[in-house]
Amino acid sequence: MTRAALQKMKLASSDWFTDAEIMIEAINHKIKVGEVSTVFFANERRASFVPPSAILEFLKNLIYYRIYHFKNDRPKNDRKYDLKMRRKLLAAGRS
């Protein structure tokens, strides 16, 4: 990520939501997003470091972001904008 791209984004998260926040902000600012293929190997020696509470924290952040950020960044009563943003977020998640 370039310094210019980072400065355009309003990043505030410092938890499990950071990746999602970067993707949302990149889409909102029309910043190109690349993808690097990786291979995941399960670690059979230990359990995950991600606590179950991280799921609730992530959902809380999604709701907060939707209410406070999208509400202020989008045109009022613009259904086409809502559908366009949902499609972009879904497409980014499928990659």
N, C-alpha and C positions, 0 to 999 in steps of 0.2 A: 504494500500500500504506500502510495506516495505521501509526502508531507502535506501537499495541497489537498489531497482527498481526505486525509485525516482531519485537517482544519475545517473542512466543509461540514463534517459530521458533528452532531451534538451528542457525543458519547458520554454516558453517565454511569453505566453499569460496571460493577467490579466483581461480578459473581458468575454463575452458570449462564446468565443471559447475554453475556458479552458477544458471543458469536452471532446470536440472533439479532442483536441490536446493530451490529456492524452490517449485516445483510439488509436489514430494513432501511438503515440510513443510506447505504450504497444505492439501493433501488430508488429511494426518494430523491437522491441527488443525481441520478442517472450516471453513476460511476460504474464502469465496466467491472465485472466480477469474473475471475478466472477459477478454474477448478484443477486440483492436482489429485490424481488417482492414488489411492493408498490401499494397502492390504492389511486387514485386521487379523491378528492372531490372538485367540483367547489365552489369558494367563491362567493356567490351571492350578498354580501355586497359591493364589490369593483371590479374594473376592474384590468386587469393584470398590473404588474409593468414593463413588458417587452415593451420597446418602439418600434414602427415600424422600427426605424432606426437600431435596433439591427439586423434585417434581412440583411440589406445591409452591416453592419459591419462583420457579420458572413460570408457572401459570399466573401467579400474582404479578410478576413483571410484565407478562403479555397483556393482562387486563389493564394494568397501570399505563403501559405504553399506548394501548389502543385509546384509552379515555383521554389522557393528557397530551399526547404528542400528535396523534392523527387528528384529533379534534381541532387543534390549533394550526396544523400544517395544510389542511385540505380546504377546498372551497366548500362553503356551507350548502347543504341540500343537493349535493352533486352525486347522484346515484352512479353515473357513468364512471366517475373517478373512483368510487368505492369498488366497483366491479373490476376496473383496470388494475388497481392496487392488489386486490385479492388474487387475480390471475398471475401477476408478477411474483407475488410471494409464493404461490403454489408452484410456479415454474421453477423458482430458485430452490425450493425444497426438494423437487424431483431430481435435480441434477446430481 
